[in-house]
């Protein structure tokens, strides 16, 4: 396991949603400090070709949202994206005015939006929730509901074949309510970690809380269970990234407001033994951050964007710092979970400044695409994204 590439010039997004379809990664929405997030402009879409590590921007409609509200999602953050049969489903999220409960589908062949009609009890609009796919169902957990002004309690699921919503009657010892947590599906269980909850102080004031307990929802019984985890247990956090590899859950980064700390650590949780292990890959790590995008293609994990506290930044970067003292990122890191001899050789050529002119042109191009800064271009008017 090794960090094999760091590329600048990627989409500068925070609180975006990203998924992988075949060799491409699609990133939806999010925001960047200083942008107007109160209007109803259509959601932006960026597409990464992982063969070349080049990003393109998908064209969006120039018409106002109210003329396209039947098919186009407005720009938002705190939403979720999942993949089913090479189609991407977007749900939830909000802009600075309101949250959304409409289901949208992005066709990855034609690169067009649809808003398919659904039946059943639609979940209340929210942001900061998670979405997981189990078989032909999308499960929604947690988040913050605008209408109730509370953390969401009910688990909802959408039959992606029938487009029918329903809610799960769950038993067992249920996890505390929260938002900006992560969930992953491994075999017949959905595992939950992290997030921001709330507890009352001695004088009944609400205080943020961060749980580092792992929970799972058994999809055969709809019962919740808590894991009596051991090992290198990570600190509770929110807005971290999570992915699955070899039927184990990994988490990266995040933020704990009680401690006032951002993280760039990497942990692995084994659902068979309930043991946490801190993982220390070689190579150049991402800096401490939260609200980054994360997607896995094959044995490679792509982490991009997010936001961090200001440390050792250039004057230009300091000018972009928000009122909360955070700076947004336009970079991407690639973690190779099983690097080949070819990949390790290419990393060595770069790290030791070896002469690459003797290499075949194909290898030189591949090598340059691992390090040359990206310049985001507009995608071509057909269904290809490069």
Beta strands, then each sheet from edge to edge (+ up, - down):
strand 1: 2-8
strand 2: 17-21
strand 3: 24-28
strand 4: 45-49
strand 5: 54-58
strand 6: 80-84
strand 7: 87-91
strand 8: 104-107
strand 9: 112-114
strand 10: 119-120
strand 11: 126-127
strand 12: 130-134
strand 13: 137-141
strand 14: 144-145
strand 15: 150-151
strand 16: 155-159
strand 17: 164-168
strand 18: 171-172
strand 19: 182-186
strand 20: 189-193
strand 21: 196-200
strand 22: 206-210
strand 23: 215-218
strand 24: 223-226
strand 25: 230-231
strand 26: 241-245
strand 27: 248-256
strand 28: 261-270
strand 29: 275-279
strand 30: 293-297
strand 31: 300-304
strand 32: 307-309
strand 33: 326-328
strand 34: 331-336
strand 35: 377-378
sheet 1: 1+ 34- 31+ 30-
sheet 2: 2+ 3- 4+ 5- 35-
sheet 3: 6+ 7- 8+ 9-
sheet 4: 10+ 17+ 16- 13+ 12-
sheet 5: 11+ 14- 15+
sheet 6: 18+ 24+ 23- 20+ 19-
sheet 7: 21+ 22-
sheet 8: 25+ 29+ 28- 27+ 26-
sheet 9: 32+ 33-
end
